[in-house]
Amino acid sequence: MSKKNKISASHILVMHQESQNSRSELTSEEAKKKIDDIYKEIKSGSIKFADAAVKHSNCPSGQSGGNLGEFSKGMMVKAFEDVAFSLDIEQISEPFESEFGFHIVKRDQ
C-alpha cells in the first residue's frame, strides 16, 4: 500500500525565544510545558483540536483551527513532514519540535 503523496493536516505551534522567526517571550522549557499541557487537554477531550489551535497556536493558521490545507512532501520542514506523513487520518501526534517551535499535528486527509 503506497502512502499518499499529498495530505492535509492541521497543527498547533507554540514558539519560544530560540524559534526561527519567533515573536515569543517563552523559554524553550516554558513552550515545551505549554504544548504538553495543550496536548493533555486535547487527549482528555476537554478541548477540541481546532479550538485549541485558535486559542493557543502562534501560527497564522491557528485562526482557521490550525488548518494548513493540502501539501506534498518537500513543502514543509523535515521534522514536521516526517510526523505529518506518518499519521493516520484523524490521528493526532504527540508534541514534537522543529526549528519553528513545538507542534502538535492532526492529519485531516
DSSP file (Angstrom, degrees, kcal/mol; ACC not computed):
  #  RESIDUE AA STRUCTURE BP1 BP2  ACC     N-H-->O    O-->H-N    N-H-->O    O-->H-N    TCO  KAPPA ALPHA  PHI   PSI    X-CA   Y-CA   Z-CA
    1    1 A M              0   0    0      0, 0.0     2,-0.3     0, 0.0     0, 0.0   0.000 360.0 360.0 360.0 124.2    0.0    0.0    0.0
    2    2 A S        -     0   0    0      1,-0.1     2,-0.1     0, 0.0     3,-0.1  -0.610 360.0-118.3 -89.2 144.7    1.6    3.3   -1.0
    3    3 A K        -     0   0    0     -2,-0.3     2,-0.1     1,-0.1    -1,-0.1  -0.480  39.6 -98.9 -72.6 148.2    1.4    6.4    1.1
    4    4 A K        -     0   0    0     -2,-0.1    -1,-0.1     1,-0.1     3,-0.1  -0.396  19.6-142.0 -66.2 145.8   -0.4    9.3   -0.4
    5    5 A N  S    S+     0   0    0      1,-0.2    68,-1.0    67,-0.1     2,-0.4   0.761  88.7  40.5 -77.8 -25.8    1.9   12.0   -2.0
    6    6 A K  E     +A   72   0A   0     66,-0.2     2,-0.3   103,-0.1    66,-0.2  -0.975  66.6 167.7-126.0 137.5   -0.4   14.7   -0.7
    7    7 A I  E     -A   71   0A   0     64,-2.3    64,-2.9    -2,-0.4     2,-0.4  -0.889  25.6-134.0-133.5 168.1   -2.1   15.0    2.6
    8    8 A S  E     +A   70   0A   0     -2,-0.3   100,-2.5    62,-0.3   101,-1.9  -0.981  31.3 166.4-123.3 145.2   -3.9   17.7    4.5
    9    9 A A  E     - B   0 107A   0     60,-1.4    59,-2.7    -2,-0.4    60,-0.4  -0.960  26.3-141.4-150.6 162.9   -3.2   18.5    8.1
   10   10 A S  E     -AB  67 106A   0     96,-2.8    96,-2.9    -2,-0.3     2,-0.3  -0.888  23.3-172.7-122.0 156.9   -3.8   21.0   10.9
   11   11 A H  E     - B   0 105A   0     55,-2.0     2,-0.4    -2,-0.3    94,-0.2  -0.984  24.0-139.6-148.8 163.2   -1.3   22.0   13.6
   12   12 A I  E     - B   0 104A   0     92,-2.2    92,-1.5    -2,-0.3     2,-0.5  -0.990  24.5-162.9-118.5 130.6   -0.8   23.9   16.8
   13   13 A L  E     - B   0 103A   0     -2,-0.4    45,-3.5    90,-0.2     2,-0.5  -0.964  11.5-172.7-119.7 128.9    2.5   25.8   17.1
   14   14 A V  E     - B   0 102A   0     88,-2.8    88,-2.7    -2,-0.5     2,-0.1  -0.959  17.5-159.5-118.0 111.3    4.0   27.1   20.3
   15   15 A M        -     0   0    0     -2,-0.5     2,-0.3    86,-0.2    11,-0.2  -0.405   5.7-164.5 -83.7 162.4    7.1   29.2   19.6
   16   16 A H    >   -     0   0    0     84,-0.2     3,-2.0    -2,-0.1     8,-0.4  -0.847  42.1 -84.0-137.1 178.3    9.8   30.1   22.1
   17   17 A Q  T 3  S+     0   0    0      9,-3.0     5,-0.2     1,-0.3    10,-0.1   0.795 126.6  46.9 -57.0 -32.6   12.7   32.6   22.1
   18   18 A E  T 3  S+     0   0    0      3,-0.1    -1,-0.3     2,-0.1    83,-0.1   0.487  86.8 116.6 -89.9  -1.8   15.0   30.5   20.1
   19   19 A S  S X  S-     0   0    0     -3,-2.0     3,-1.5    81,-0.1    81,-0.2  -0.305  78.3 -96.9 -66.7 149.5   12.4   29.6   17.4
   20   20 A Q  T 3  S+     0   0    0     79,-3.2    -1,-0.1     1,-0.3    -4,-0.1  -0.448 108.9   2.3 -63.0 136.0   13.0   30.7   13.8
   21   21 A N  T 3  S+     0   0    0      1,-0.2    -1,-0.3    -2,-0.1    -2,-0.1   0.786  98.6 179.7  56.5  30.4   11.1   34.0   13.1
   22   22 A S    <   +     0   0    0     -3,-1.5    -1,-0.2    -5,-0.2    -5,-0.1  -0.332  35.0 175.3 -73.3 142.5    9.9   33.9   16.7
   23   23 A R        +     0   0    0     -2,-0.1     2,-0.3    35,-0.0    -1,-0.1   0.011  51.4 116.7-119.4  21.3    7.7   36.6   18.3
   24   24 A S        -     0   0    0     -8,-0.4    -8,-0.1     1,-0.1    -5,-0.1  -0.670  52.3-163.2-100.8 146.3    7.6   34.6   21.6
   25   25 A E        +     0   0    0     -2,-0.3    -1,-0.1   -10,-0.1    -9,-0.1   0.497  61.1 110.4 -95.2  -9.2    8.8   35.6   25.0
   26   26 A L        -     0   0    0    -11,-0.2    -9,-3.0     1,-0.1     2,-0.1  -0.343  67.6-126.7 -70.4 146.0    8.6   32.0   26.3
   27   27 A T     >  -     0   0    0    -11,-0.2     4,-2.5   -10,-0.1     5,-0.2  -0.416  33.1-103.4 -76.6 167.3   11.8   30.0   27.0
   28   28 A S  H  > S+     0   0    0      1,-0.2     4,-2.3     2,-0.2     5,-0.2   0.902 124.1  50.9 -59.1 -41.2   12.1   26.6   25.3
   29   29 A E  H  > S+     0   0    0      2,-0.2     4,-2.2     1,-0.2    -1,-0.2   0.903 110.4  48.5 -64.8 -41.5   11.2   24.9   28.6
   30   30 A E  H  > S+     0   0    0      2,-0.2     4,-2.3     1,-0.2    -2,-0.2   0.901 111.9  49.3 -65.5 -40.4    8.1   27.1   29.0
   31   31 A A  H  X S+     0   0    0     -4,-2.5     4,-2.6     2,-0.2     5,-0.2   0.901 110.0  51.4 -65.4 -40.3    7.0   26.4   25.5
   32   32 A K  H  X S+     0   0    0     -4,-2.3     4,-2.2     1,-0.2    -2,-0.2   0.914 110.9  48.1 -62.6 -43.5    7.5   22.6   25.9
   33   33 A K  H  X S+     0   0    0     -4,-2.2     4,-2.3     2,-0.2    -1,-0.2   0.911 111.6  50.8 -63.3 -41.8    5.4   22.7   29.1
   34   34 A K  H  X S+     0   0    0     -4,-2.3     4,-2.5     2,-0.2    -2,-0.2   0.930 111.3  46.3 -63.6 -46.0    2.6   24.7   27.3
   35   35 A I  H  X S+     0   0    0     -4,-2.6     4,-2.5     1,-0.2    -1,-0.2   0.886 112.4  51.6 -66.0 -36.7    2.5   22.3   24.3
   36   36 A D  H  X S+     0   0    0     -4,-2.2     4,-2.2    -5,-0.2    -1,-0.2   0.903 110.5  48.5 -64.6 -40.2    2.4   19.3   26.7
   37   37 A D  H  X S+     0   0    0     -4,-2.3     4,-2.1     2,-0.2    -2,-0.2   0.907 111.6  49.1 -65.5 -42.1   -0.5   20.9   28.6
   38   38 A I  H  X S+     0   0    0     -4,-2.5     4,-2.4     2,-0.2    -2,-0.2   0.922 110.2  52.0 -61.5 -44.3   -2.4   21.6   25.4
   39   39 A Y  H  X S+     0   0    0     -4,-2.5     4,-2.8     1,-0.2     5,-0.2   0.912 108.9  50.0 -58.8 -44.5   -1.8   18.0   24.2
   40   40 A K  H  X S+     0   0    0     -4,-2.2     4,-2.1     1,-0.2     6,-0.3   0.903 109.8  51.1 -62.6 -40.9   -3.2   16.7   27.5
   41   41 A E  H  X>S+     0   0    0     -4,-2.1     5,-1.6     2,-0.2     6,-1.1   0.908 112.8  45.7 -62.6 -42.3   -6.3   18.9   27.2
   42   42 A I  H ><5S+     0   0    0     -4,-2.4     3,-1.0     1,-0.2    -2,-0.2   0.946 113.9  47.8 -66.0 -48.3   -7.0   17.6   23.7
   43   43 A K  H 3<5S+     0   0    0     -4,-2.8    -1,-0.2     1,-0.3    -2,-0.2   0.830 110.5  51.8 -64.5 -32.2   -6.4   14.0   24.6
   44   44 A S  H 3<5S-     0   0    0     -4,-2.1    -1,-0.3    -5,-0.2    -2,-0.2   0.624 112.6-120.4 -79.6 -11.8   -8.6   14.2   27.6
   45   45 A G  T <<5S+     0   0    0     -3,-1.0    -3,-0.2    -4,-0.6    -2,-0.1   0.544  79.0 123.0  86.8   6.5  -11.4   15.7   25.5
   46   46 A S  S   <S+     0   0    0     -5,-1.6     2,-0.3    -6,-0.3    -4,-0.2   0.668  81.1  21.1 -78.9 -13.2  -11.6   19.0   27.5
   47   47 A I  S    S-     0   0    0     -6,-1.1    -2,-0.3    -5,-0.1    -1,-0.2  -0.982  81.5-119.8-149.1 143.4  -10.9   21.0   24.3
   48   48 A K     >  -     0   0    0     -2,-0.3     4,-2.5     1,-0.1     5,-0.2  -0.492  30.0-116.4 -77.1 151.6  -11.3   20.2   20.6
   49   49 A F  H  > S+     0   0    0      1,-0.2     4,-2.2     2,-0.2     5,-0.1   0.925 114.8  48.5 -53.4 -50.1   -8.1   20.4   18.4
   50   50 A A  H  > S+     0   0    0      1,-0.2     4,-2.2     2,-0.2    -1,-0.2   0.881 111.6  49.7 -62.5 -38.6   -9.4   23.3   16.3
   51   51 A D  H  > S+     0   0    0      1,-0.2     4,-2.2     2,-0.2    -1,-0.2   0.890 109.7  51.1 -67.1 -38.4  -10.4   25.2   19.4
   52   52 A A  H  X S+     0   0    0     -4,-2.5     4,-2.8     2,-0.2     5,-0.5   0.877 108.9  52.5 -64.6 -37.2   -7.0   24.7   21.0
   53   53 A A  H  X S+     0   0    0     -4,-2.2     4,-1.9    -5,-0.2    -2,-0.2   0.933 110.1  47.0 -63.9 -46.0   -5.4   25.9   17.7
   54   54 A V  H  < S+     0   0    0     -4,-2.2    -2,-0.2     1,-0.2    -1,-0.2   0.910 119.2  41.4 -60.4 -42.0   -7.5   29.1   17.8
   55   55 A K  H  < S+     0   0    0     -4,-2.2    -2,-0.2    -5,-0.2    -1,-0.2   0.862 132.3  14.2 -75.8 -37.6   -6.7   29.7   21.4
   56   56 A H  H  < S+     0   0    0     -4,-2.8    -3,-0.2    -5,-0.2    -2,-0.2   0.685  86.5 112.7-118.2 -22.5   -3.0   28.8   21.6
   57   57 A S     <  -     0   0    0     -4,-1.9   -43,-0.2    -5,-0.5     9,-0.1  -0.316  44.5-159.2 -70.7 137.6   -1.3   28.5   18.2
   58   58 A N        +     0   0    0    -45,-3.5    -1,-0.1     4,-0.1   -44,-0.1   0.428  69.6  94.9 -86.2  -1.7    1.4   31.0   17.3
   59   59 A C  S >  S-     0   0    0    -46,-0.3     3,-2.5    -6,-0.1     4,-0.3  -0.705  84.4-125.7 -90.2 142.0    0.9   30.2   13.6
   60   60 A P  G >  S+     0   0    0      0, 0.0     3,-1.4     0, 0.0     4,-0.3   0.792 109.3  70.7 -54.1 -26.5   -1.5   32.3   11.5
   61   61 A S  G > >S+     0   0    0      1,-0.3     5,-2.4     2,-0.2     3,-1.6   0.703  77.1  81.6 -63.7 -18.3   -3.2   29.1   10.6
   62   62 A G  G X 5S+     0   0    0     -3,-2.5     3,-1.7     1,-0.3    -1,-0.3   0.838  80.2  64.1 -55.6 -34.1   -4.5   29.0   14.2
   63   63 A Q  G < 5S+     0   0    0     -3,-1.4    -1,-0.3    -4,-0.3    -2,-0.2   0.761 104.4  46.5 -64.6 -23.9   -7.3   31.4   13.3
   64   64 A S  G X 5S-     0   0    0     -3,-1.6     3,-1.1    -4,-0.3    -1,-0.3  -0.122 135.1 -85.9-107.1  35.9   -8.7   28.7   11.0
   65   65 A G  T < 5S-     0   0    0     -3,-1.7    -3,-0.2     1,-0.2   -12,-0.2   0.690  79.3 -63.9  73.2  18.1   -8.4   25.9   13.6
   66   66 A G  T 3 <S+     0   0    0     -5,-2.4   -55,-2.0     1,-0.2    -1,-0.2   0.467  85.7 162.9  87.3   1.6   -4.8   25.2   12.6
   67   67 A N  E <   +A   10   0A   0     -3,-1.1   -57,-0.3    -6,-0.5    -1,-0.2  -0.370  18.8 176.6 -65.3 122.3   -5.7   24.1    9.1
   68   68 A L  E     -     0   0A   0    -59,-2.7   -58,-0.2     1,-0.3    -1,-0.2   0.439  33.5-142.3 -99.6  -4.4   -2.7   24.1    6.8
   69   69 A G  E     -     0   0A   0    -60,-0.4   -60,-1.4     2,-0.0     2,-0.3  -0.352  47.8 -22.6  73.2-158.3   -4.6   22.7    3.8
   70   70 A E  E     +A    8   0A   0    -62,-0.2     2,-0.3    -2,-0.1   -62,-0.3  -0.670  65.7 165.5 -92.5 140.6   -3.1   20.2    1.4
   71   71 A F  E     -A    7   0A   0    -64,-2.9   -64,-2.3    -2,-0.3     2,-0.2  -0.986  21.9-141.5-149.2 158.4    0.7   19.8    1.0
   72   72 A S  E >   -A    6   0A   0     -2,-0.3     3,-1.7   -66,-0.2     4,-0.3  -0.683  44.6 -68.4-115.3 171.5    3.1   17.3   -0.6
   73   73 A K  T 3  S+     0   0    0    -68,-1.0    -1,-0.1     1,-0.2     5,-0.0  -0.291 118.9  32.1 -59.5 140.6    6.4   16.0    0.5
   74   74 A G  T 3  S+     0   0    0      2,-0.2    -1,-0.2     3,-0.1     4,-0.1   0.305  95.7  90.0  95.7  -8.7    9.2   18.7    0.3
   75   75 A M  S <  S+     0   0    0     -3,-1.7     2,-0.2     2,-0.1    -2,-0.1   0.734  84.6  48.0 -91.5 -23.8    6.9   21.6    1.1
   76   76 A M  S    S-     0   0    0     -4,-0.3    -2,-0.2     1,-0.1    -5,-0.0  -0.707 101.3 -81.8-112.9 163.9    7.3   21.5    4.9
   77   77 A V     >  -     0   0    0     -2,-0.2     4,-2.8     1,-0.1     3,-0.4  -0.341  47.7-112.2 -62.7 150.1   10.3   21.3    7.2
   78   78 A K  H  > S+     0   0    0      1,-0.2     4,-3.1     2,-0.2     5,-0.3   0.873 113.7  53.4 -56.6 -45.9   11.6   17.8    7.5
   79   79 A A  H  > S+     0   0    0      1,-0.2     4,-1.3     2,-0.2    -1,-0.2   0.904 115.1  42.4 -57.6 -41.7   10.7   17.3   11.2
   80   80 A F  H  > S+     0   0    0     -3,-0.4     4,-2.8     2,-0.2    -2,-0.2   0.933 114.9  49.3 -69.7 -47.4    7.1   18.4   10.5
   81   81 A E  H  X S+     0   0    0     -4,-2.8     4,-2.7     1,-0.2     5,-0.3   0.904 106.6  55.6 -60.4 -44.0    6.8   16.4    7.3
   82   82 A D  H  X S+     0   0    0     -4,-3.1     4,-0.6    -5,-0.2    -1,-0.2   0.904 114.3  39.9 -57.7 -42.6    8.1   13.2    8.9
   83   83 A V  H >X S+     0   0    0     -4,-1.3     3,-0.9    -5,-0.3     4,-0.8   0.950 115.0  50.7 -71.6 -49.3    5.4   13.3   11.6
   84   84 A A  H >< S+     0   0    0     -4,-2.8     3,-0.9     1,-0.3    -2,-0.2   0.899 111.9  46.7 -58.2 -44.1    2.5   14.5    9.5
   85   85 A F  H 3< S+     0   0    0     -4,-2.7    -1,-0.3     1,-0.2    -2,-0.2   0.652 107.2  59.0 -75.5 -13.8    3.0   11.8    6.8
   86   86 A S  H << S+     0   0    0     -3,-0.9    -1,-0.2    -4,-0.6    -2,-0.2   0.617  89.9  93.6 -87.5 -11.7    3.4    9.1    9.5
   87   87 A L  S << S-     0   0    0     -3,-0.9     2,-0.2    -4,-0.8     3,-0.1  -0.442  72.0-128.0 -82.8 152.4   -0.1    9.8   10.9
   88   88 A D    >   -     0   0    0     -2,-0.1     3,-2.2     1,-0.1    19,-0.4  -0.570  50.6 -73.7 -85.2 161.4   -3.3    8.1   10.0
   89   89 A I  T 3  S+     0   0    0      1,-0.3    19,-0.2    -2,-0.2    -1,-0.1  -0.346 122.5  11.1 -59.2 134.6   -6.3   10.2    9.1
   90   90 A E  T 3  S+     0   0    0     17,-3.0    -1,-0.3     1,-0.3     2,-0.2   0.355  97.8 133.2  74.6  -2.0   -7.8   11.9   12.2
   91   91 A Q    <   -     0   0    0     -3,-2.2    16,-2.1    16,-0.1     2,-0.5  -0.556  47.2-145.7 -79.3 144.3   -4.7   10.9   14.3
   92   92 A I  B     -C  106   0A   0     14,-0.2    14,-0.2    -2,-0.2     2,-0.0  -0.931  13.7-132.6-112.2 131.7   -3.1   13.5   16.5
   93   93 A S        -     0   0    0     12,-3.3     3,-0.1    -2,-0.5    -9,-0.0  -0.321  20.8-109.0 -76.2 160.3    0.7   13.5   17.0
   94   94 A E        -     0   0    0      1,-0.1    11,-0.3    10,-0.1    -1,-0.1  -0.493  57.5 -76.8 -74.0 160.7    2.4   13.8   20.3
   95   95 A P        +     0   0    0      0, 0.0     2,-0.3     0, 0.0     9,-0.2  -0.320  61.0 170.8 -61.4 142.8    4.2   17.1   20.7
   96   96 A F  E     -D  103   0A   0      7,-1.9     7,-3.3    -3,-0.1     2,-0.4  -0.949  25.9-116.4-147.4 166.7    7.5   17.5   18.8
   97   97 A E  E     +D  102   0A   0     -2,-0.3     2,-0.2     5,-0.2     5,-0.2  -0.859  26.9 168.5-113.8 142.0   10.0   20.2   18.0
   98   98 A S  E >   -D  101   0A   0      3,-2.9     3,-1.4    -2,-0.4    -2,-0.0  -0.728  58.6 -84.6-127.0-176.3   11.1   21.8   14.7
   99   99 A E  T 3  S+     0   0    0      1,-0.2   -79,-3.2    -2,-0.2     3,-0.1   0.674 128.7  57.4 -65.6 -13.7   13.1   25.0   14.1
  100  100 A F  T 3  S-     0   0    0      1,-0.3     2,-0.3   -81,-0.2    -1,-0.2   0.562 119.8 -94.9 -92.3  -9.5    9.9   26.9   14.4
  101  101 A G  E <   - D   0  98A   0     -3,-1.4    -3,-2.9   -86,-0.2     2,-0.4  -0.941  66.2 -22.7 132.6-155.5    9.0   25.7   17.9
  102  102 A F  E     -BD  14  97A   0    -88,-2.7   -88,-2.8    -2,-0.3     2,-0.3  -0.788  60.5-169.6 -99.8 137.9    6.8   22.9   19.3
  103  103 A H  E     -BD  13  96A   0     -7,-3.3    -7,-1.9    -2,-0.4     2,-0.4  -0.859  23.4-163.3-123.6 154.7    4.0   21.4   17.3
  104  104 A I  E     -B   12   0A   0    -92,-1.5   -92,-2.2    -2,-0.3     2,-0.4  -0.981  25.2-160.3-126.3 131.2    1.0   19.1   17.6
  105  105 A V  E     -B   11   0A   0     -2,-0.4   -12,-3.3   -11,-0.3     2,-0.5  -0.900  12.5-166.5-115.8 140.9   -0.2   17.8   14.2
  106  106 A K  E     -BC  10  92A   0    -96,-2.9   -96,-2.8    -2,-0.4     2,-0.5  -0.992  20.2-136.6-122.3 123.9   -3.6   16.4   13.3
  107  107 A R  E     +B    9   0A   0    -16,-2.1   -17,-3.0    -2,-0.5   -98,-0.3  -0.678  21.9 179.9 -80.9 126.7   -3.9   14.7    9.9
  108  108 A D              0   0    0   -100,-2.5   -99,-0.2    -2,-0.5    -1,-0.2   0.839 360.0 360.0 -94.6 -40.5   -7.1   15.7    8.2
  109  109 A Q              0   0    0   -101,-1.9  -100,-0.1   -20,-0.1   -20,-0.1   0.319 360.0 360.0-145.2 360.0   -6.9   13.7    4.9
